[in-house]
Amino acid sequence: MANLLHNERVKLRAMLFNAAAGACFTVGVAAPIAAGVFYGVGGTVSLRALAVGAIFWLGAVAGLHGLAYRALKGLRDD
């Protein structure tokens, strides 16, 4: 029973990291791209700034997803 409880906690932690990664992707990559498509790029934000921001957020996504993957390695056998 202790292994089951431990595994559920590990899966919950992995889900938290993966959900945070999804939120980072939405906020930092998908939303600016959608804004650029629907409202046009230019004026206040340059294309270079969008690219740098997307690279930063994709790094955050990869890091958080990696933490989720590593957390799942902590699962115990019954």
C-alpha positions as CSV (number, residue, x, y, z in Angstrom):
1,M,0.0,0.0,0.0
2,A,2.9,2.4,0.7
3,N,4.2,1.9,-2.8
4,L,0.8,2.8,-4.3
5,L,0.6,6.0,-2.3
6,H,4.2,6.9,-3.2
7,N,3.5,6.2,-6.9
8,E,0.4,8.4,-6.9
9,R,2.3,11.3,-5.3
10,V,5.1,10.9,-7.9
11,K,2.5,10.9,-10.7
12,L,0.8,14.0,-9.2
13,R,4.2,15.8,-9.0
14,A,4.9,14.8,-12.7
15,M,1.5,16.1,-13.7
16,L,2.1,19.4,-12.0
17,F,5.4,19.9,-13.9
18,N,3.8,18.9,-17.2
19,A,0.9,21.2,-16.6
20,A,3.3,24.1,-15.9
21,A,5.1,23.3,-19.1
22,G,1.9,23.4,-21.0
23,A,1.0,26.8,-19.5
24,C,4.5,28.1,-20.3
25,F,4.0,27.0,-23.9
26,T,0.6,28.7,-24.1
27,V,1.7,32.0,-22.5
28,G,5.1,32.3,-24.1
29,V,4.8,30.7,-27.5
30,A,1.3,30.1,-28.7
31,A,-0.3,33.3,-27.5
32,P,2.3,35.7,-29.1
33,I,2.1,33.7,-32.4
34,A,-1.7,33.9,-32.4
35,A,-1.5,37.6,-31.6
36,G,1.0,38.1,-34.4
37,V,-1.3,36.2,-36.9
38,F,-4.5,37.9,-35.9
39,Y,-3.2,41.4,-35.1
40,G,0.0,41.6,-37.1
41,V,3.6,41.9,-35.9
42,G,5.1,45.3,-35.7
43,G,4.8,48.6,-34.0
44,T,5.6,48.0,-30.3
45,V,7.2,44.5,-30.5
46,S,9.8,43.4,-33.0
47,L,10.0,40.0,-34.6
48,R,13.4,39.6,-33.0
49,A,11.9,40.1,-29.5
50,L,9.2,37.6,-30.2
51,A,11.8,35.0,-31.4
52,V,14.0,35.6,-28.3
53,G,10.9,35.2,-26.1
54,A,9.8,32.1,-27.8
55,I,13.3,30.5,-27.4
56,F,13.2,31.5,-23.7
57,W,9.8,30.0,-23.1
58,L,10.6,26.8,-25.1
59,G,13.6,26.4,-22.8
60,A,11.3,26.7,-19.8
61,V,8.9,24.2,-21.4
62,A,11.7,21.7,-22.0
63,G,13.1,22.1,-18.5
64,L,9.7,21.6,-16.8
65,H,8.8,18.6,-19.1
66,G,12.2,17.1,-18.2
67,L,11.5,17.5,-14.5
68,A,8.2,15.6,-15.1
69,Y,10.0,12.8,-16.9
70,R,12.6,12.5,-14.2
71,A,9.9,12.5,-11.5
72,L,8.3,9.5,-13.2
73,K,11.6,7.6,-12.9
74,G,10.9,7.6,-9.1
75,L,8.0,5.2,-9.5
76,R,8.3,2.0,-7.4
77,D,7.4,-1.5,-8.3
78,D,4.7,-3.3,-6.3
